[in-house]
Amino acid sequence: GRCMTRCTICDGPFDLDKEGGTAGDLGMIPVALCPTCQAGMFDMCEQMRLPIECPECGWFEGDDE
């Protein structure tokens, strides 16, 4: 396995094989995200994403009906 690594954001130790998370490069910067920080990063990106408007009905993606 990949063994234990430390999260780039919270500095907590985690096991990629047993707990999940991700590790790789952000451009030239090596990063590792524990499952909690990865979920937080995905949530932040989703909140920052511009809404997509339906050209037919004018509703935005994710609007309640």
Secondary structure, 3 states (H helix, E strand, C coil): CCCEEECCCCCCEEEHHHHCCEEEEECCEEEEECHHHHHHHHHHHHHHCCCCECCCCCCECCCCC
